[in-house]
């Protein structure tokens, strides 16, 4: 779970779907890789923006938020990075890569 968030898994959140999702994201170039956990989170924040109470209500109450809070402001740039994608592909990426776990399209 992201940032130590807890909650129930959604019905369609199965290991096989997670593998398919990672493959899809890797193929479109939306799977940043870091060598350490903080580096990985930083790469995600660079693409998806830093989590805050606007884009992820309740994030500041997650157990690890203060440990991984970005050191600088980071704005979501997903649409700029993948501007060559058609509208439908961008909408799908937006839904798959939203920061709030309650809104993620799995």
N, C-alpha and C positions, 0 to 999 in steps of 0.2 A: 504494500500500500504506500502511496506517495506521502512523503513528509511525516510518516508515522500515523497517517489518518487511519481510522478504523471504520469498519462497517461491513455490511453483508455484500457478498459478491452478487452481481447480477446474473440472471439465469443464463445468458449467453456468454458469460465470462469463463470459458473453459480453457484448459491449457492448449488444446489444438487451435482454438480461435486466436489465442495470444501469439502462437507461432505464425499463423497466417498473417496476422496484423503486422508483426515485426518484419516478415518477408516483404509485404506490400510497402511498408514505409522505407525499407532499405532500398527497394527497387526504384522508388521515386526520389531517393536522396534525402529523405526526412528522418533518418536514423543516425543522429550524431553520436559519436562514440568518444568517451573519455577513458583515461587510464585508471582514474580513481573515482569513487562515488561523488565527491564534491565537484570534480572536473566534469563528470557526466551531467550532473544537475546544472552546472553553469552553461554547458552547451545547449541543454534543453531550454533554459531561460533565455539564452541569446536568440533562439528561434521562436519560442512561444511567448516570450515576455516573462517578467518576474511575477510570481504569485503575490496577490494582495487581496484585500477584503472586497474589492470590486469584481475581480475576475474569478475569485474562489472564496465565497463567503465562509468564514470560520477558519481560514487557513492559519491565522495567527494563534489559534488555540491548539493546533496540532502539536504533538510532542517535540518534533525536531525543527520546527519552523525557525526558531531563533538561532539554531546551529547552522542552518543552511541558507539563511536570508542573504540575498545577493548584496555585494558590497557597493554596487553601483546600479542606477536605474537601468532597466532593460525593457525596451518596447517590443511588442510582438511584431515580427517582420515576416511571418509566414507567407502572406499574400505577395509581398515584394520578392521574396526568394523564389517562389513558384509562380511568378506572373505569366510564364509561358504556358501554364496549364489552362484548360478550358474551365468555364464557370462551375460545372458540375464536379470536376475533380477537386477544385479549390474548396468548394463547399464540403465535400467529403473529408478532405484533409483538416479543415477547420473543426469539424465535429470530432474527428479522431484525436486531434492534438490539442483539445481544450484542456486547461489546467485543472478545472474543477472536476473531480472524479464523478460527481453526481451527474454531470452533463456529457461525459465522454461517450461517443458512439463506439461500442465495442464490436 
